[in-house]
């Protein structure tokens, strides 16, 4: 419906009379309409129109007369409406309703005309003081008739609420008035108001309404009623809402009213102790009272006391309350008011960061930096030093990632996507994550790089889970899953295990997972070698290692772990020892023994079971540290283990001993194990790996041919108690001169550590020359009765055929029984300075010639007649005591092995089926038997 046709839908009135009605000149309107009637006594439209004018004058009797005259001449829509309005004015509601009902007879099918007639009827009732019923009729019309003119309904409802509100305000019912004015404001939007005076001028003509000022009148009365009701914050918000909705012309028209309202509001705050709203807001902000600060700043802003500082401080207060959207709006306002300042962008960054909109926050931060760098103000430019650029932060994060990934596998499975990722893909995924963006955004705000936090975030994201398991059947390899989603693959065989592992890791909150089957390129020798040498480190640095016991059924009882085949595999030893956190899972991926603790290494029951199954001591099980100390014990741990590839039994020990060696599949186990043990002895000097029984290795005769040679317990002869040592020392003081004891200690202290390279072992030892070998049989075993210089006679069982000989009938073959030298017997403190005994006479090195070695030793009295005065001056009682304790230990039985001299002058070990236990017969001769022998 066009705006200039609305009046014509109901009224037929000449333009001049209409204009007089619109302007409120009812006298002129009456005169003009009377002239029309005088000119034509049958002009029923003029009678109806004059009835409307009489109704506006509240001359109800004349209004009824003119309405009835119009109907008597010609019943019409205008006549019925005018009669209904006139009877309402007279409170004759029954007659009024009849007249309005008749009016509908003249309404065609047009919904807008029907709606308009119903609204006129409601207004007539309202003017007859039927306020509630009238408003209800308008609301029902708007809600029950979807095609009704909603704007017309809204205008009428607004006007009616305003009138009721004004009445309530006059009666000092301020809360009631405020509610009606609020309803009026909410009934129609501002955007609909400007054209309504012309479009809906029928309400102006019939009832004298002022539609042009309706919206402004409703808002002003709403503000005032709230203020008078003591609802000051709401009054201020309604004022702000009104001012935001006004155009410049409307603001100018209500300037006096606005000034008066703000004056009253400022007077109110002055009376309550807040004359300077902004200053009090600053105090509240400094005290952390964000609610009060926001309220005070909001009052100042609503009262048009607008500065960029007030918006900035309110943004800070909103941020303190984590009201990020509000903080962002105020930051934008600061930028709008002072676009050249960096401060608005600083606030914007803070708000966007708090709202987790990190990309936008970083963009705002970059603008802030540019503002700081380009300002002519030196003091402001200096503020740039308080911040770090995104590039600097990103470089620090990159460095932290590199450090983190240096100890991680090169490929990991993303448990959230099911895809295998190399390091580049892992880093790219991190940089797309909120964690990275939050870290970048937050770190920029500090002059220092907060490396500890960067490291924590990086470590949390890149933490990974390792799997320890047995290879069974068909396991997926790298090419089987590369470029695929593992969760989409058929869950058969090793794929099902892989999927369950990744799901378990994901459900525990870990993003990355590693399994040896498909995370290593088995066809790439360089990668394979690097992986083998890094495996222990990877397991050690894992956040969790999951141990899958595929042969342990659900709900198993204690002991099932010990009998699992997992315990028999060579690689699983380091896979358990290396990590700090482990969890055992049964065949159905339920926790072993239903132990839901975060780390099964803290479970006494499970660790006891592991100790019983592996022979590994409790301390090593829970807190193992790789190294070469106690090599013999470590070798025994794996002596019963098996591997698919024979070389792996040695390679699986690289991490346990902390060595890095080439991986050469095809070299066979003797060479692989030999290279490992050679490195251990060469680096550590630990000779416990030479303690074995069985067959000699082709790599070096002092090493075993197979790891199983270490199954037997090491040679642990009964050690002396402290009382026994003291008794022995007391006896030695009378049997051996002190200088001889000290010379022996010095010779042994001066020995070099074992050297092992190129399959040759340089072994420091005490060597006893074999003088007699006699073959005999005992209990169906071929044994040899052996005599050696300085030793008690002994029996040796070996598969090698030893040539019988005795001193009167010497042989070309030279045999030695040797005691490998163990420096621990010196009882030196750690990091001790070189012994003072090294300066003593005759503290010779161990490189004398073969002839010198086998020459008859001189007697102690000849070597040191009367003792050595220099020694007595240099050696204190503590050193003398250690020397005597050493001598007492050397007197005890020891584990020896038999060496045979080769034509080239080196020696080879003759393997024995049993531990050879020997005992010194003549302590005085030991000093001259100290040698370093080269063994092939």
KABEL-V908357 format. One record per run of one state. SS is the DSSP state (h for helix, s for strand, l for the rest). FROM is the first residue (numbers start at 1). TO is the last residue. If there is no record, write none. Layout:
ss:from:to
SS:FROM:TO
SS:FROM:TO
//
This chain:
ss:from:to
l:1:2
h:3:5
l:6:6
h:7:9
l:10:14
h:15:23
l:24:25
h:26:39
l:40:43
h:44:56
l:57:59
h:60:73
l:74:76
h:77:89
l:90:92
h:93:106
l:107:110
h:111:127
l:128:130
h:131:144
l:145:149
h:150:170
l:171:173
h:174:187
l:188:189
h:190:192
l:193:195
h:196:199
l:200:200
h:201:207
l:208:213
h:214:228
l:229:231
h:232:245
l:246:247
h:248:253
l:254:254
h:255:271
l:272:276
h:277:286
l:287:289
h:290:302
l:303:307
h:308:320
l:321:323
h:324:337
l:338:342
h:343:354
l:355:357
h:358:374
l:375:377
h:378:386
l:387:389
h:390:406
l:407:411
s:412:414
l:415:418
s:419:421
l:422:422
h:423:431
l:432:433
h:434:443
l:444:450
h:451:462
l:463:463
s:464:468
l:469:477
h:478:481
l:482:485
h:486:488
l:489:493
h:494:507
l:508:511
s:512:514
l:515:524
h:525:541
l:542:543
s:544:548
l:549:564
h:565:568
s:569:569
l:570:570
h:571:577
l:578:581
s:582:585
l:586:590
s:591:591
h:592:594
l:595:599
h:600:602
l:603:603
h:604:614
l:615:617
h:618:623
l:624:630
h:631:637
l:638:641
s:642:642
l:643:647
h:648:651
l:652:653
h:654:657
l:658:668
h:669:684
l:685:687
h:688:690
l:691:695
s:696:696
l:697:703
s:704:704
l:705:706
h:707:710
l:711:721
h:722:735
l:736:737
h:738:749
l:750:754
s:755:757
l:758:759
s:760:778
l:779:780
s:781:788
l:789:790
s:791:791
l:792:793
s:794:797
l:798:804
s:805:806
l:807:808
s:809:809
l:810:814
s:815:820
l:821:822
h:823:826
l:827:835
h:836:839
l:840:849
h:850:854
l:855:859
h:860:863
l:864:868
h:869:874
l:875:876
h:877:890
l:891:893
s:894:901
l:902:906
s:907:910
l:911:915
s:916:918
l:919:919
s:920:920
l:921:922
h:923:929
s:930:935
l:936:936
//
